[in-house]
Amino acid sequence: MAKLFLFDVDKTLVDSRGAGGRAMNLAFAQLFG
């Protein structure tokens, strides 16, 4: 199983009430099915 490590420099993924995480999930779903 491959793992991906994201480094959130400006904390936009953490401090956006989950919007950053949802956007990442949507992008990965669209790219990789």
C-alpha distance matrix in Angstrom:
0.0 3.8 6.6 10.1 13.2 16.4 19.8 22.4 25.6 28.1 26.4 26.6 23.3 24.6 28.3 28.5 28.3 24.8 25.8 23.4 20.4 21.6 22.2 18.7 17.3 19.9 19.3 15.6 16.6 19.4 17.5 14.5 16.1
3.8 0.0 3.8 6.8 10.1 13.3 16.6 19.4 22.5 25.1 23.7 24.0 20.9 22.5 26.2 26.4 26.7 23.3 23.9 21.2 18.5 20.0 20.1 16.5 15.7 18.3 17.2 13.6 15.4 17.9 15.6 13.1 15.4
6.6 3.8 0.0 3.8 6.6 9.9 13.2 16.0 19.1 21.7 20.2 20.7 17.7 19.0 22.8 23.3 23.7 20.4 21.3 18.5 15.9 17.9 18.2 14.4 14.2 17.2 16.2 13.0 15.3 17.9 16.0 14.1 16.5
10.1 6.8 3.8 0.0 3.8 6.4 9.9 12.6 15.7 18.3 17.1 17.5 14.7 16.4 20.0 20.5 21.4 18.2 18.8 15.6 13.5 15.8 15.6 11.8 12.4 15.4 13.9 11.3 14.3 16.6 14.6 13.6 16.3
13.2 10.1 6.6 3.8 0.0 3.8 6.6 9.7 12.5 15.4 14.3 15.4 12.9 14.3 17.9 18.9 20.1 17.4 18.2 14.8 13.2 16.2 16.0 12.5 13.8 17.0 15.6 13.7 16.9 19.0 17.3 16.8 19.5
16.4 13.3 9.9 6.4 3.8 0.0 3.8 6.2 9.3 11.9 10.9 11.8 9.7 11.5 14.8 15.8 17.4 15.0 15.4 11.8 11.0 14.2 13.6 10.4 12.6 15.5 14.0 13.0 16.5 18.2 16.8 17.2 19.7
19.8 16.6 13.2 9.9 6.6 3.8 0.0 3.8 5.9 9.1 8.8 10.6 9.6 10.9 13.8 15.4 17.5 15.8 16.3 12.7 12.7 16.2 15.5 12.9 15.6 18.3 16.8 16.3 19.8 21.3 20.0 20.7 23.3
22.4 19.4 16.0 12.6 9.7 6.2 3.8 0.0 3.8 5.8 5.1 6.9 6.6 7.9 10.3 11.9 14.4 13.2 13.6 10.2 11.0 14.5 13.8 12.1 15.1 17.5 16.4 16.7 19.9 21.3 20.6 21.7 24.0
25.6 22.5 19.1 15.7 12.5 9.3 5.9 3.8 0.0 3.8 5.7 8.0 9.3 10.2 11.6 13.5 16.5 16.0 16.1 12.9 14.4 17.7 16.7 15.3 18.6 20.7 19.3 19.9 23.3 24.3 23.4 24.8 27.2
28.1 25.1 21.7 18.3 15.4 11.9 9.1 5.8 3.8 0.0 3.8 5.6 8.3 9.0 9.1 11.0 14.2 14.5 14.3 11.7 13.9 16.9 15.9 15.4 18.7 20.5 19.5 20.7 23.8 24.6 24.3 26.0 28.1
26.4 23.7 20.2 17.1 14.3 10.9 8.8 5.1 5.7 3.8 0.0 3.8 5.4 5.2 5.9 8.3 11.1 11.2 11.7 9.4 11.2 14.4 14.2 13.7 16.6 18.7 18.3 19.3 22.1 23.4 23.4 24.8 26.6
26.6 24.0 20.7 17.5 15.4 11.8 10.6 6.9 8.0 5.6 3.8 0.0 3.8 5.4 5.4 5.8 9.2 9.2 8.7 6.5 9.2 11.8 11.2 11.5 14.5 16.0 15.8 17.4 19.9 20.9 21.3 23.0 24.5
23.3 20.9 17.7 14.7 12.9 9.7 9.6 6.6 9.3 8.3 5.4 3.8 0.0 3.8 6.0 6.1 8.3 6.8 7.1 4.3 5.8 9.0 9.0 8.7 11.4 13.4 13.6 14.7 17.1 18.6 19.0 20.3 21.6
24.6 22.5 19.0 16.4 14.3 11.5 10.9 7.9 10.2 9.0 5.2 5.4 3.8 0.0 3.8 5.9 7.1 6.7 8.6 7.2 7.8 11.0 12.0 11.9 13.8 16.2 16.9 17.6 19.8 21.7 22.2 23.2 24.3
28.3 26.2 22.8 20.0 17.9 14.8 13.8 10.3 11.6 9.1 5.9 5.4 6.0 3.8 0.0 3.8 5.7 7.4 8.7 8.4 10.1 12.5 13.3 14.1 16.2 18.0 18.8 20.2 22.1 23.6 24.6 25.9 26.8
28.5 26.4 23.3 20.5 18.9 15.8 15.4 11.9 13.5 11.0 8.3 5.8 6.1 5.9 3.8 0.0 3.8 5.4 5.4 6.3 8.6 10.1 10.7 12.4 14.4 15.5 16.6 18.5 20.0 21.3 22.6 24.2 24.8
28.3 26.7 23.7 21.4 20.1 17.4 17.5 14.4 16.5 14.2 11.1 9.2 8.3 7.1 5.7 3.8 0.0 3.8 5.7 7.9 8.8 9.7 11.6 13.4 14.3 15.7 17.5 19.1 20.1 21.7 23.5 24.6 24.8
24.8 23.3 20.4 18.2 17.4 15.0 15.8 13.2 16.0 14.5 11.2 9.2 6.8 6.7 7.4 5.4 3.8 0.0 3.8 5.5 5.3 6.2 8.6 10.0 10.6 12.3 14.3 15.5 16.5 18.4 20.0 21.0 21.1
25.8 23.9 21.3 18.8 18.2 15.4 16.3 13.6 16.1 14.3 11.7 8.7 7.1 8.6 8.7 5.4 5.7 3.8 0.0 3.8 5.5 5.1 6.1 8.6 9.9 10.5 12.1 14.2 15.2 16.4 18.2 19.8 20.0
23.4 21.2 18.5 15.6 14.8 11.8 12.7 10.2 12.9 11.7 9.4 6.5 4.3 7.2 8.4 6.3 7.9 5.5 3.8 0.0 3.8 5.4 5.1 6.2 8.6 9.9 10.5 12.3 14.1 15.3 16.4 18.0 18.9
20.4 18.5 15.9 13.5 13.2 11.0 12.7 11.0 14.4 13.9 11.2 9.2 5.8 7.8 10.1 8.6 8.8 5.3 5.5 3.8 0.0 3.8 5.4 5.1 6.1 8.6 9.8 10.6 12.2 14.2 15.3 16.2 16.8
21.6 20.0 17.9 15.8 16.2 14.2 16.2 14.5 17.7 16.9 14.4 11.8 9.0 11.0 12.5 10.1 9.7 6.2 5.1 5.4 3.8 0.0 3.8 5.4 5.1 6.1 8.5 9.9 10.4 12.2 14.2 15.2 15.1
22.2 20.1 18.2 15.6 16.0 13.6 15.5 13.8 16.7 15.9 14.2 11.2 9.0 12.0 13.3 10.7 11.6 8.6 6.1 5.1 5.4 3.8 0.0 3.8 5.5 5.1 6.1 8.6 9.8 10.6 12.2 14.1 14.6
18.7 16.5 14.4 11.8 12.5 10.4 12.9 12.1 15.3 15.4 13.7 11.5 8.7 11.9 14.1 12.4 13.4 10.0 8.6 6.2 5.1 5.4 3.8 0.0 3.8 5.4 5.1 6.1 8.5 9.9 10.5 11.9 13.1
17.3 15.7 14.2 12.4 13.8 12.6 15.6 15.1 18.6 18.7 16.6 14.5 11.4 13.8 16.2 14.4 14.3 10.6 9.9 8.6 6.1 5.1 5.5 3.8 0.0 3.8 5.5 5.2 6.1 8.6 9.9 10.4 10.7
19.9 18.3 17.2 15.4 17.0 15.5 18.3 17.5 20.7 20.5 18.7 16.0 13.4 16.2 18.0 15.5 15.7 12.3 10.5 9.9 8.6 6.1 5.1 5.4 3.8 0.0 3.8 5.5 5.1 6.1 8.6 10.0 9.7
19.3 17.2 16.2 13.9 15.6 14.0 16.8 16.4 19.3 19.5 18.3 15.8 13.6 16.9 18.8 16.6 17.5 14.3 12.1 10.5 9.8 8.5 6.1 5.1 5.5 3.8 0.0 3.8 5.4 5.2 6.1 8.5 9.6
15.6 13.6 13.0 11.3 13.7 13.0 16.3 16.7 19.9 20.7 19.3 17.4 14.7 17.6 20.2 18.5 19.1 15.5 14.2 12.3 10.6 9.9 8.6 6.1 5.2 5.5 3.8 0.0 3.8 5.4 5.0 5.8 7.4
16.6 15.4 15.3 14.3 16.9 16.5 19.8 19.9 23.3 23.8 22.1 19.9 17.1 19.8 22.1 20.0 20.1 16.5 15.2 14.1 12.2 10.4 9.8 8.5 6.1 5.1 5.4 3.8 0.0 3.8 5.5 5.4 4.8
19.4 17.9 17.9 16.6 19.0 18.2 21.3 21.3 24.3 24.6 23.4 20.9 18.6 21.7 23.6 21.3 21.7 18.4 16.4 15.3 14.2 12.2 10.6 9.9 8.6 6.1 5.2 5.4 3.8 0.0 3.8 5.8 5.6
17.5 15.6 16.0 14.6 17.3 16.8 20.0 20.6 23.4 24.3 23.4 21.3 19.0 22.2 24.6 22.6 23.5 20.0 18.2 16.4 15.3 14.2 12.2 10.5 9.9 8.6 6.1 5.0 5.5 3.8 0.0 3.8 6.0
14.5 13.1 14.1 13.6 16.8 17.2 20.7 21.7 24.8 26.0 24.8 23.0 20.3 23.2 25.9 24.2 24.6 21.0 19.8 18.0 16.2 15.2 14.1 11.9 10.4 10.0 8.5 5.8 5.4 5.8 3.8 0.0 3.8
16.1 15.4 16.5 16.3 19.5 19.7 23.3 24.0 27.2 28.1 26.6 24.5 21.6 24.3 26.8 24.8 24.8 21.1 20.0 18.9 16.8 15.1 14.6 13.1 10.7 9.7 9.6 7.4 4.8 5.6 6.0 3.8 0.0
